[in-house]
Amino acid sequence: MPNLVPSLQSGRTLRIASGFLQHPDNFPLEVRSLRPWHWLRHVLKPEPAADAGLKFFSGEGLPLGRLIEVSISIRHGVQRFPAKVVLVRELDIGFEIGVWLLCTNDVARVRLVERICQLESNVLALHIARKRRSSASLH
């Protein structure tokens, strides 16, 4: 499910709140359900990453405890992270979803990927702002 929604966050820094990295609302990600044995095939020694999670907006709620794969497309390919849904908060326009990573090996990688997402999001916001200013000055 894509994450294409109006921006809910302000500021231009990577936000970490209570162990969750906040995924930029205007940067798409996809979520798919996993069967418990599916992610075990890809991880030799799974250990829940108790200090790292990811929060993102979704138009649909997800059940607590569901095993999912979060896919984030960046310039050099798709990054996939097996995770468990641990937070579902209903908002006026959808749901805030919080997931814990299922593998400690993914913690550093998700931090780097989220930093790339934040930078790309900032570049897009600057581009849009410049475009608006230039079109406003033409009128």
N, CA, C and O atoms as a GROMACS GRO file, in nm:
protein
  556
    1MET      N    1   0.085  -0.116   0.000
    1MET     CA    2   0.000   0.000   0.000
    1MET      C    3   0.089   0.122   0.000
    1MET      O    4   0.175   0.137   0.087
    2PRO      N    5   0.069   0.209  -0.097
    2PRO     CA    6   0.154   0.328  -0.106
    2PRO      C    7   0.126   0.427   0.007
    2PRO      O    8   0.020   0.426   0.068
    3ASN      N    9   0.224   0.510   0.032
    3ASN     CA   10   0.216   0.610   0.138
    3ASN      C   11   0.209   0.748   0.075
    3ASN      O   12   0.298   0.831   0.098
    4LEU      N   13   0.105   0.774  -0.005
    4LEU     CA   14   0.093   0.900  -0.076
    4LEU      C   15  -0.014   0.985  -0.008
    4LEU      O   16  -0.132   0.972  -0.039
    5VAL      N   17   0.026   1.069   0.083
    5VAL     CA   18  -0.067   1.150   0.162
    5VAL      C   19  -0.010   1.290   0.179
    5VAL      O   20   0.109   1.312   0.159
    6PRO      N   21  -0.097   1.384   0.218
    6PRO     CA   22  -0.044   1.517   0.248
    6PRO      C   23   0.052   1.511   0.365
    6PRO      O   24   0.037   1.428   0.455
    7SER      N   25   0.151   1.598   0.364
    7SER     CA   26   0.252   1.598   0.469
    7SER      C   27   0.192   1.633   0.603
    7SER      O   28   0.114   1.728   0.614
    8LEU      N   29   0.227   1.557   0.705
    8LEU     CA   30   0.180   1.580   0.841
    8LEU      C   31   0.290   1.630   0.932
    8LEU      O   32   0.263   1.671   1.044
    9GLN      N   33   0.414   1.627   0.885
    9GLN     CA   34   0.524   1.663   0.972
    9GLN      C   35   0.584   1.796   0.931
    9GLN      O   36   0.576   1.837   0.815
   10SER      N   37   0.643   1.863   1.027
   10SER     CA   38   0.712   1.988   0.997
   10SER      C   39   0.858   1.971   1.031
   10SER      O   40   0.895   1.878   1.103
   11GLY      N   41   0.939   2.060   0.981
   11GLY     CA   42   1.082   2.049   1.009
   11GLY      C   43   1.152   1.972   0.900
   11GLY      O   44   1.089   1.905   0.817
   12ARG      N   45   1.285   1.982   0.901
   12ARG     CA   46   1.362   1.920   0.795
   12ARG      C   47   1.467   1.824   0.848
   12ARG      O   48   1.567   1.799   0.781
   13THR      N   49   1.447   1.771   0.967
   13THR     CA   50   1.546   1.680   1.022
   13THR      C   51   1.485   1.543   1.041
   13THR      O   52   1.363   1.529   1.052
   14LEU      N   53   1.568   1.443   1.045
   14LEU     CA   54   1.524   1.307   1.070
   14LEU      C   55   1.475   1.298   1.213
   14LEU      O   56   1.552   1.318   1.307
   15ARG      N   57   1.348   1.267   1.230
   15ARG     CA   58   1.292   1.266   1.364
   15ARG      C   59   1.291   1.125   1.420
   15ARG      O   60   1.250   1.029   1.354
   16ILE      N   61   1.336   1.113   1.543
   16ILE     CA   62   1.332   0.987   1.614
   16ILE      C   63   1.255   1.012   1.743
   16ILE      O   64   1.295   1.094   1.825
   17ALA      N   65   1.144   0.942   1.759
   17ALA     CA   66   1.063   0.958   1.879
   17ALA      C   67   1.037   0.820   1.938
   17ALA      O   68   0.984   0.732   1.870
   18SER      N   69   1.073   0.802   2.060
   18SER     CA   70   1.053   0.676   2.132
   18SER      C   71   1.097   0.554   2.051
   18SER      O   72   1.025   0.455   2.044
   19GLY      N   73   1.215   0.562   1.991
   19GLY     CA   74   1.268   0.448   1.917
   19GLY      C   75   1.220   0.435   1.775
   19GLY      O   76   1.265   0.346   1.703
   20PHE      N   77   1.128   0.522   1.732
   20PHE     CA   78   1.074   0.515   1.596
   20PHE      C   79   1.136   0.623   1.508
   20PHE      O   80   1.141   0.740   1.547
   21LEU      N   81   1.181   0.585   1.391
   21LEU     CA   82   1.219   0.682   1.289
   21LEU      C   83   1.091   0.722   1.218
   21LEU      O   84   1.011   0.635   1.182
   22GLN      N   85   1.069   0.851   1.196
   22GLN     CA   86   0.949   0.897   1.127
   22GLN      C   87   0.976   0.902   0.977
   22GLN      O   88   1.058   0.981   0.931
   23HIS      N   89   0.907   0.818   0.902
   23HIS     CA   90   0.921   0.816   0.757
   23HIS      C   91   0.851   0.939   0.700
   23HIS      O   92   0.739   0.969   0.740
   24PRO      N   93   0.914   1.012   0.605
   24PRO     CA   94   0.849   1.130   0.547
   24PRO      C   95   0.717   1.093   0.479
   24PRO      O   96   0.709   0.996   0.404
   25ASP      N   97   0.615   1.172   0.507
   25ASP     CA   98   0.482   1.142   0.454
   25ASP      C   99   0.474   1.153   0.302
   25ASP      O  100   0.391   1.086   0.240
   26ASN      N  101   0.559   1.235   0.241
   26ASN     CA  102   0.552   1.252   0.096
   26ASN      C  103   0.650   1.161   0.020
   26ASN      O  104   0.671   1.180  -0.100
   27PHE      N  105   0.708   1.065   0.088
   27PHE     CA  106   0.799   0.970   0.024
   27PHE      C  107   0.732   0.833   0.027
   27PHE      O  108   0.706   0.780   0.135
   28PRO      N  109   0.704   0.774  -0.090
   28PRO     CA  110   0.625   0.650  -0.092
   28PRO      C  111   0.696   0.530  -0.031
   28PRO      O  112   0.818   0.515  -0.040
   29LEU      N  113   0.617   0.445   0.031
   29LEU     CA  114   0.663   0.315   0.076
   29LEU      C  115   0.550   0.217   0.054
   29LEU      O  116   0.434   0.257   0.040
   30GLU      N  117   0.583   0.090   0.051
   30GLU     CA  118   0.482  -0.013   0.034
   30GLU      C  119   0.491  -0.112   0.149
   30GLU      O  120   0.598  -0.134   0.206
   31VAL      N  121   0.376  -0.169   0.181
   31VAL     CA  122   0.368  -0.265   0.290
   31VAL      C  123   0.296  -0.389   0.239
   31VAL      O  124   0.194  -0.380   0.170
   32ARG      N  125   0.350  -0.504   0.273
   32ARG     CA  126   0.278  -0.629   0.243
   32ARG      C  127   0.290  -0.722   0.362
   32ARG      O  128   0.389  -0.721   0.435
   33SER      N  129   0.187  -0.802   0.380
   33SER     CA  130   0.186  -0.897   0.492
   33SER      C  131   0.282  -1.011   0.465
   33SER      O  132   0.301  -1.052   0.350
   34LEU      N  133   0.341  -1.063   0.571
   34LEU     CA  134   0.430  -1.178   0.563
   34LEU      C  135   0.374  -1.292   0.645
   34LEU      O  136   0.308  -1.271   0.747
   35ARG      N  137   0.400  -1.409   0.600
   35ARG     CA  138   0.371  -1.527   0.682
   35ARG      C  139   0.491  -1.541   0.777
   35ARG      O  140   0.602  -1.504   0.740
   36PRO      N  141   0.470  -1.594   0.898
   36PRO     CA  142   0.581  -1.601   0.994
   36PRO      C  143   0.704  -1.673   0.942
   36PRO      O  144   0.816  -1.633   0.976
   37TRP      N  145   0.690  -1.775   0.862
   37TRP     CA  146   0.805  -1.850   0.814
   37TRP      C  147   0.875  -1.780   0.696
   37TRP      O  148   0.990  -1.810   0.668
   38HIS      N  149   0.807  -1.688   0.628
   38HIS     CA  150   0.865  -1.624   0.509
   38HIS      C  151   0.991  -1.545   0.543
   38HIS      O  152   1.093  -1.560   0.476
   39TRP      N  153   0.985  -1.462   0.646
   39TRP     CA  154   1.103  -1.380   0.678
   39TRP      C  155   1.212  -1.462   0.742
   39TRP      O  156   1.329  -1.423   0.736
   40LEU      N  157   1.179  -1.576   0.803
   40LEU     CA  158   1.282  -1.662   0.863
   40LEU      C  159   1.375  -1.720   0.757
   40LEU      O  160   1.491  -1.750   0.785
   41ARG      N  161   1.324  -1.737   0.634
   41ARG     CA  162   1.409  -1.791   0.527
   41ARG      C  163   1.522  -1.695   0.492
   41ARG      O  164   1.628  -1.738   0.447
   42HIS      N  165   1.499  -1.566   0.513
   42HIS     CA  166   1.597  -1.465   0.471
   42HIS      C  167   1.689  -1.420   0.583
   42HIS      O  168   1.787  -1.350   0.559
   43VAL      N  169   1.659  -1.460   0.704
   43VAL     CA  170   1.738  -1.414   0.819
   43VAL      C  171   1.786  -1.538   0.895
   43VAL      O  172   1.704  -1.617   0.942
   44LEU      N  173   1.917  -1.554   0.906
   44LEU     CA  174   1.969  -1.673   0.972
   44LEU      C  175   1.940  -1.674   1.122
   44LEU      O  176   1.900  -1.776   1.177
   45LYS      N  177   1.960  -1.561   1.187
   45LYS     CA  178   1.941  -1.555   1.331
   45LYS      C  179   1.856  -1.432   1.364
   45LYS      O  180   1.910  -1.327   1.400
   46PRO      N  181   1.724  -1.446   1.353
   46PRO     CA  182   1.639  -1.330   1.377
   46PRO      C  183   1.639  -1.288   1.523
   46PRO      O  184   1.622  -1.370   1.612
   47GLU      N  185   1.658  -1.160   1.546
   47GLU     CA  186   1.650  -1.104   1.680
   47GLU      C  187   1.574  -0.973   1.668
   47GLU      O  188   1.616  -0.886   1.593
   48PRO      N  189   1.462  -0.956   1.739
   48PRO     CA  190   1.390  -0.830   1.729
   48PRO      C  191   1.481  -0.714   1.767
   48PRO      O  192   1.555  -0.721   1.864
   49ALA      N  193   1.474  -0.609   1.690
   49ALA     CA  194   1.554  -0.490   1.714
   49ALA      C  195   1.478  -0.402   1.812
   49ALA      O  196   1.396  -0.320   1.772
   50ALA      N  197   1.505  -0.418   1.939
   50ALA     CA  198   1.428  -0.350   2.044
   50ALA      C  199   1.450  -0.200   2.046
   50ALA      O  200   1.375  -0.128   2.112
   51ASP      N  201   1.552  -0.151   1.977
   51ASP     CA  202   1.579  -0.008   1.983
   51ASP      C  203   1.549   0.064   1.852
   51ASP      O  204   1.583   0.182   1.840
   52ALA      N  205   1.488  -0.002   1.756
   52ALA     CA  206   1.465   0.064   1.628
   52ALA      C  207   1.332   0.024   1.567
   52ALA      O  208   1.297  -0.094   1.557
   53GLY      N  209   1.261   0.124   1.528
   53GLY     CA  210   1.136   0.102   1.460
   53GLY      C  211   1.114   0.211   1.358
   53GLY      O  212   1.197   0.300   1.342
   54LEU      N  213   1.003   0.202   1.290
   54LEU     CA  214   0.970   0.296   1.184
   54LEU      C  215   0.824   0.334   1.201
   54LEU      O  216   0.739   0.248   1.225
   55LYS      N  217   0.794   0.464   1.187
   55LYS     CA  218   0.655   0.511   1.189
   55LYS      C  219   0.624   0.572   1.054
   55LYS      O  220   0.707   0.641   0.994
   56PHE      N  221   0.502   0.544   1.005
   56PHE     CA  222   0.460   0.599   0.877
   56PHE      C  223   0.308   0.614   0.876
   56PHE      O  224   0.238   0.556   0.959
   57PHE      N  225   0.260   0.692   0.780
   57PHE     CA  226   0.116   0.712   0.765
   57PHE      C  227   0.063   0.609   0.667
   57PHE      O  228   0.130   0.573   0.570
   58SER      N  229  -0.058   0.562   0.694
   58SER     CA  230  -0.125   0.469   0.605
   58SER      C  231  -0.272   0.507   0.595
   58SER      O  232  -0.333   0.550   0.693
   59GLY      N  233  -0.327   0.491   0.479
   59GLY     CA  234  -0.470   0.515   0.461
   59GLY      C  235  -0.554   0.406   0.523
   59GLY      O  236  -0.673   0.425   0.547
   60GLU      N  237  -0.493   0.291   0.551
   60GLU     CA  238  -0.563   0.176   0.610
   60GLU      C  239  -0.492   0.135   0.738
   60GLU      O  240  -0.370   0.145   0.750
   61GLY      N  241  -0.570   0.088   0.835
   61GLY     CA  242  -0.512   0.036   0.957
   61GLY      C  243  -0.457  -0.104   0.936
   61GLY      O  244  -0.497  -0.174   0.842
   62LEU      N  245  -0.367  -0.144   1.022
   62LEU     CA  246  -0.312  -0.280   1.020
   62LEU      C  247  -0.332  -0.341   1.158
   62LEU      O  248  -0.325  -0.269   1.257
   63PRO      N  249  -0.355  -0.470   1.166
   63PRO     CA  250  -0.371  -0.533   1.298
   63PRO      C  251  -0.240  -0.534   1.376
   63PRO      O  252  -0.133  -0.558   1.321
   64LEU      N  253  -0.250  -0.508   1.505
   64LEU     CA  254  -0.133  -0.519   1.593
   64LEU      C  255  -0.079  -0.662   1.587
   64LEU      O  256  -0.156  -0.758   1.584
   65GLY      N  257   0.052  -0.674   1.584
   65GLY     CA  258   0.115  -0.806   1.581
   65GLY      C  259   0.136  -0.861   1.442
   65GLY      O  260   0.205  -0.962   1.427
   66ARG      N  261   0.080  -0.800   1.340
   66ARG     CA  262   0.096  -0.851   1.204
   66ARG      C  263   0.241  -0.839   1.161
   66ARG      O  264   0.305  -0.736   1.184
   67LEU      N  265   0.293  -0.943   1.098
   67LEU     CA  266   0.426  -0.941   1.039
   67LEU      C  267   0.414  -0.885   0.898
   67LEU      O  268   0.332  -0.931   0.818
   68ILE      N  269   0.496  -0.785   0.869
   68ILE     CA  270   0.489  -0.719   0.739
   68ILE      C  271   0.629  -0.701   0.682
   68ILE      O  272   0.729  -0.717   0.752
   69GLU      N  273   0.633  -0.669   0.554
   69GLU     CA  274   0.757  -0.626   0.491
   69GLU      C  275   0.734  -0.485   0.442
   69GLU      O  276   0.641  -0.458   0.367
   70VAL      N  277   0.820  -0.393   0.486
   70VAL     CA  278   0.816  -0.255   0.442
   70VAL      C  279   0.917  -0.241   0.329
   70VAL      O  280   1.035  -0.274   0.346
   71SER      N  281   0.871  -0.192   0.214
   71SER     CA  282   0.958  -0.173   0.098
   71SER      C  283   0.968  -0.024   0.068
   71SER      O  284   0.867   0.044   0.054
   72ILE      N  285   1.092   0.024   0.057
   72ILE     CA  286   1.117   0.164   0.029
   72ILE      C  287   1.208   0.171  -0.093
   72ILE      O  288   1.319   0.119  -0.092
   73SER      N  289   1.160   0.236  -0.198
   73SER     CA  290   1.238   0.250  -0.321
   73SER      C  291   1.326   0.374  -0.313
   73SER      O  292   1.277   0.485  -0.294
   74ILE      N  293   1.455   0.352  -0.326
   74ILE     CA  294   1.548   0.463  -0.336
   74ILE      C  295   1.621   0.448  -0.469
   74ILE      O  296   1.599   0.351  -0.541
   75ARG      N  297   1.707   0.541  -0.502
   75ARG     CA  298   1.768   0.545  -0.635
   75ARG      C  299   1.840   0.417  -0.675
   75ARG      O  300   1.840   0.380  -0.792
   76HIS      N  301   1.901   0.349  -0.580
   76HIS     CA  302   1.980   0.230  -0.614
   76HIS      C  303   1.908   0.100  -0.582
   76HIS      O  304   1.972  -0.002  -0.557
   77GLY      N  305   1.775   0.103  -0.584
   77GLY     CA  306   1.698  -0.019  -0.565
   77GLY      C  307   1.600  -0.012  -0.450
   77GLY      O  308   1.592   0.088  -0.378
   78VAL      N  309   1.528  -0.118  -0.433
   78VAL     CA  310   1.427  -0.128  -0.329
   78VAL      C  311   1.490  -0.187  -0.203
   78VAL      O  312   1.558  -0.289  -0.209
   79GLN      N  313   1.466  -0.122  -0.090
   79GLN     CA  314   1.514  -0.172   0.039
   79GLN      C  315   1.395  -0.234   0.111
   79GLN      O  316   1.289  -0.171   0.123
   80ARG      N  317   1.411  -0.356   0.160
   80ARG     CA  318   1.302  -0.428   0.226
   80ARG      C  319   1.340  -0.457   0.371
   80ARG      O  320   1.453  -0.493   0.402
   81PHE      N  321   1.240  -0.438   0.459
   81PHE     CA  322   1.261  -0.459   0.601
   81PHE      C  323   1.146  -0.540   0.660
   81PHE      O  324   1.033  -0.493   0.661
   82PRO      N  325   1.174  -0.661   0.709
   82PRO     CA  326   1.068  -0.734   0.781
   82PRO      C  327   1.045  -0.667   0.916
   82PRO      O  328   1.140  -0.626   0.983
   83ALA      N  329   0.918  -0.656   0.955
   83ALA     CA  330   0.885  -0.584   1.078
   83ALA      C  331   0.754  -0.637   1.136
   83ALA      O  332   0.681  -0.713   1.072
   84LYS      N  333   0.729  -0.595   1.258
   84LYS     CA  334   0.606  -0.633   1.328
   84LYS      C  335   0.531  -0.506   1.368
   84LYS      O  336   0.590  -0.414   1.423
   85VAL      N  337   0.401  -0.503   1.340
   85VAL     CA  338   0.319  -0.386   1.374
   85VAL      C  339   0.300  -0.381   1.525
   85VAL      O  340   0.247  -0.475   1.586
   86VAL      N  341   0.343  -0.270   1.586
   86VAL     CA  342   0.333  -0.255   1.731
   86VAL      C  343   0.255  -0.130   1.772
   86VAL      O  344   0.227  -0.111   1.890
   87LEU      N  345   0.218  -0.046   1.675
   87LEU     CA  346   0.145   0.076   1.705
   87LEU      C  347   0.050   0.105   1.591
   87LEU      O  348   0.090   0.106   1.474
   88VAL      N  349  -0.076   0.129   1.624
   88VAL     CA  350  -0.176   0.173   1.528
   88VAL      C  351  -0.254   0.285   1.594
   88VAL      O  352  -0.325   0.262   1.693
   89ARG      N  353  -0.240   0.404   1.540
   89ARG     CA  354  -0.310   0.520   1.597
   89ARG      C  355  -0.397   0.581   1.489
   89ARG      O  356  -0.347   0.623   1.384
   90GLU      N  357  -0.528   0.585   1.514
   90GLU     CA  358  -0.620   0.644   1.416
   90GLU      C  359  -0.608   0.796   1.418
   90GLU      O  360  -0.608   0.858   1.524
   91LEU      N  361  -0.598   0.853   1.298
   91LEU     CA  362  -0.592   0.998   1.280
   91LEU      C  363  -0.716   1.040   1.202
   91LEU      O  364  -0.794   0.956   1.158
   92ASP      N  365  -0.734   1.169   1.184
   92ASP     CA  366  -0.850   1.218   1.109
   92ASP      C  367  -0.849   1.171   0.964
   92ASP      O  368  -0.955   1.148   0.907
   93ILE      N  369  -0.731   1.156   0.905
   93ILE     CA  370  -0.722   1.122   0.763
   93ILE      C  371  -0.657   0.986   0.737
   93ILE      O  372  -0.614   0.961   0.625
   94GLY      N  373  -0.648   0.901   0.834
   94GLY     CA  374  -0.587   0.769   0.816
   94GLY      C  375  -0.531   0.715   0.946
   94GLY      O  376  -0.589   0.736   1.053
   95PHE      N  377  -0.419   0.646   0.937
   95PHE     CA  378  -0.360   0.581   1.052
   95PHE      C  379  -0.210   0.606   1.059
   95PHE      O  380  -0.142   0.609   0.957
   96GLU      N  381  -0.160   0.623   1.180
   96GLU     CA  382  -0.017   0.624   1.204
   96GLU      C  383   0.019   0.482   1.244
   96GLU      O  384  -0.038   0.427   1.338
   97ILE      N  385   0.113   0.423   1.172
   97ILE     CA  386   0.153   0.284   1.195
   97ILE      C  387   0.296   0.285   1.248
   97ILE      O  388   0.383   0.352   1.191
   98GLY      N  389   0.321   0.211   1.354
   98GLY     CA  390   0.455   0.195   1.408
   98GLY      C  391   0.494   0.048   1.402
   98GLY      O  392   0.416  -0.039   1.440
   99VAL      N  393   0.615   0.022   1.353
   99VAL     CA  394   0.663  -0.116   1.342
   99VAL      C  395   0.801  -0.128   1.405
   99VAL      O  396   0.881  -0.034   1.399
  100TRP      N  397   0.828  -0.243   1.465
  100TRP     CA  398   0.962  -0.276   1.512
  100TRP      C  399   1.026  -0.365   1.408
  100TRP      O  400   0.962  -0.455   1.354
  101LEU      N  401   1.151  -0.339   1.379
  101LEU     CA  402   1.225  -0.425   1.287
  101LEU      C  403   1.244  -0.563   1.349
  101LEU      O  404   1.256  -0.576   1.471
  102LEU      N  405   1.245  -0.666   1.265
  102LEU     CA  406   1.258  -0.802   1.315
  102LEU      C  407   1.402  -0.850   1.320
  102LEU      O  408   1.429  -0.959   1.371
  103CYS      N  409   1.493  -0.770   1.268
  103CYS     CA  410   1.632  -0.814   1.264
  103CYS      C  411   1.725  -0.700   1.303
  103CYS      O  412   1.718  -0.592   1.245
  104THR      N  413   1.810  -0.723   1.400
  104THR     CA  414   1.903  -0.619   1.444
  104THR      C  415   1.999  -0.578   1.333
  104THR      O  416   2.051  -0.466   1.335
  105ASN      N  417   2.023  -0.665   1.237
  105ASN     CA  418   2.111  -0.632   1.124
  105ASN      C  419   2.054  -0.520   1.038
  105ASN      O  420   2.129  -0.456   0.964
  106ASP      N  421   1.924  -0.496   1.044
  106ASP     CA  422   1.859  -0.395   0.962
  106ASP      C  423   1.861  -0.256   1.023
  106ASP      O  424   1.827  -0.159   0.955
  107VAL      N  425   1.900  -0.242   1.148
  107VAL     CA  426   1.891  -0.113   1.219
  107VAL      C  427   1.974  -0.005   1.149
  107VAL      O  428   1.921   0.102   1.120
  108ALA      N  429   2.100  -0.030   1.124
  108ALA     CA  430   2.185   0.071   1.060
  108ALA      C  431   2.136   0.101   0.919
  108ALA      O  432   2.137   0.216   0.875
  109ARG      N  433   2.093  -0.002   0.848
  109ARG     CA  434   2.047   0.016   0.709
  109ARG      C  435   1.920   0.101   0.704
  109ARG      O  436   1.908   0.189   0.619
  110VAL      N  437   1.824   0.075   0.795
  110VAL     CA  438   1.700   0.153   0.793
  110VAL      C  439   1.728   0.299   0.830
  110VAL      O  440   1.662   0.389   0.778
  111ARG      N  441   1.824   0.322   0.917
  111ARG     CA  442   1.859   0.460   0.952
  111ARG      C  443   1.916   0.533   0.829
  111ARG      O  444   1.881   0.648   0.804
  112LEU      N  445   2.002   0.466   0.753
  112LEU     CA  446   2.057   0.527   0.632
  112LEU      C  447   1.949   0.549   0.526
  112LEU      O  448   1.944   0.655   0.463
  113VAL      N  449   1.865   0.450   0.507
  113VAL     CA  450   1.758   0.463   0.408
  113VAL      C  451   1.664   0.576   0.446
  113VAL      O  452   1.623   0.654   0.359
  114GLU      N  453   1.629   0.587   0.573
  114GLU     CA  454   1.540   0.694   0.616
  114GLU      C  455   1.606   0.831   0.603
  114GLU      O  456   1.538   0.930   0.575
  115ARG      N  457   1.736   0.838   0.621
  115ARG     CA  458   1.807   0.965   0.601
  115ARG      C  459   1.801   1.004   0.454
  115ARG      O  460   1.779   1.120   0.421
  116ILE      N  461   1.819   0.907   0.364
  116ILE     CA  462   1.807   0.932   0.221
  116ILE      C  463   1.666   0.979   0.188
  116ILE      O  464   1.649   1.074   0.111
  117CYS      N  465   1.565   0.914   0.244
  117CYS     CA  466   1.425   0.954   0.221
  117CYS      C  467   1.403   1.097   0.265
  117CYS      O  468   1.338   1.175   0.195
  118GLN      N  469   1.456   1.133   0.381
  118GLN     CA  470   1.439   1.268   0.434
  118GLN      C  471   1.507   1.370   0.343
  118GLN      O  472   1.450   1.474   0.314
  119LEU      N  473   1.627   1.340   0.298
  119LEU     CA  474   1.698   1.431   0.207
  119LEU      C  475   1.624   1.447   0.075
  119LEU      O  476   1.608   1.559   0.026
  120GLU      N  477   1.577   1.337   0.018
  120GLU     CA  478   1.501   1.343  -0.107
  120GLU      C  479   1.372   1.423  -0.088
  120GLU      O  480   1.332   1.500  -0.175
  121SER      N  481   1.308   1.404   0.025
  121SER     CA  482   1.186   1.478   0.058
  121SER      C  483   1.214   1.627   0.067
  121SER      O  484   1.135   1.708   0.018
  122ASN      N  485   1.324   1.664   0.130
  122ASN     CA  486   1.362   1.805   0.142
  122ASN      C  487   1.393   1.866   0.005
  122ASN      O  488   1.354   1.980  -0.022
  123VAL      N  489   1.463   1.792  -0.081
  123VAL     CA  490   1.494   1.840  -0.215
  123VAL      C  491   1.364   1.864  -0.293
  123VAL      O  492   1.351   1.965  -0.362
  124LEU      N  493   1.270   1.772  -0.283
  124LEU     CA  494   1.142   1.788  -0.350
  124LEU      C  495   1.067   1.911  -0.299
  124LEU      O  496   1.011   1.987  -0.378
  125ALA      N  497   1.065   1.930  -0.166
  125ALA     CA  498   0.998   2.046  -0.107
  125ALA      C  499   1.062   2.177  -0.155
  125ALA      O  500   0.990   2.273  -0.184
  126LEU      N  501   1.195   2.182  -0.164
  126LEU     CA  502   1.264   2.300  -0.214
  126LEU      C  503   1.230   2.326  -0.362
  126LEU      O  504   1.208   2.440  -0.402
  127HIS      N  505   1.227   2.221  -0.439
  127HIS     CA  506   1.194   2.232  -0.581
  127HIS      C  507   1.052   2.287  -0.598
  127HIS      O  508   1.031   2.376  -0.681
  128ILE      N  509   0.958   2.237  -0.524
  128ILE     CA  510   0.820   2.284  -0.531
  128ILE      C  511   0.810   2.430  -0.488
  128ILE      O  512   0.741   2.509  -0.552
  129ALA      N  513   0.880   2.466  -0.380
  129ALA     CA  514   0.877   2.604  -0.332
  129ALA      C  515   0.936   2.699  -0.436
  129ALA      O  516   0.881   2.807  -0.458
  130ARG      N  517   1.045   2.661  -0.499
  130ARG     CA  518   1.106   2.745  -0.603
  130ARG      C  519   1.013   2.761  -0.723
  130ARG      O  520   1.001   2.869  -0.780
  131LYS      N  521   0.948   2.651  -0.759
  131LYS     CA  522   0.856   2.655  -0.871
  131LYS      C  523   0.738   2.748  -0.842
  131LYS      O  524   0.695   2.823  -0.929
  132ARG      N  525   0.687   2.742  -0.720
  132ARG     CA  526   0.576   2.831  -0.681
  132ARG      C  527   0.620   2.977  -0.684
  132ARG      O  528   0.546   3.064  -0.732
  133ARG      N  529   0.740   3.003  -0.632
  133ARG     CA  530   0.790   3.142  -0.632
  133ARG      C  531   0.808   3.194  -0.773
  133ARG      O  532   0.772   3.309  -0.802
  134SER      N  533   0.862   3.111  -0.861
  134SER     CA  534   0.885   3.158  -0.998
  134SER      C  535   0.753   3.177  -1.071
  134SER      O  536   0.740   3.270  -1.150
  135SER      N  537   0.654   3.092  -1.048
  135SER     CA  538   0.524   3.109  -1.113
  135SER      C  539   0.450   3.228  -1.054
  135SER      O  540   0.376   3.296  -1.125
  136ALA      N  541   0.468   3.256  -0.925
  136ALA     CA  542   0.404   3.373  -0.862
  136ALA      C  543   0.466   3.501  -0.913
  136ALA      O  544   0.396   3.601  -0.928
  137SER      N  545   0.595   3.501  -0.941
  137SER     CA  546   0.660   3.623  -0.990
  137SER      C  547   0.623   3.652  -1.135
  137SER      O  548   0.637   3.765  -1.180
  138LEU      N  549   0.577   3.551  -1.208
  138LEU     CA  550   0.535   3.570  -1.347
  138LEU      C  551   0.398   3.637  -1.356
  138LEU      O  552   0.365   3.698  -1.457
  139HIS      N  553   0.320   3.624  -1.251
  139HIS     CA  554   0.183   3.680  -1.253
  139HIS      C  555   0.181   3.818  -1.208
  139HIS      O  556   0.074   3.880  -1.203
   0.00000   0.00000   0.00000
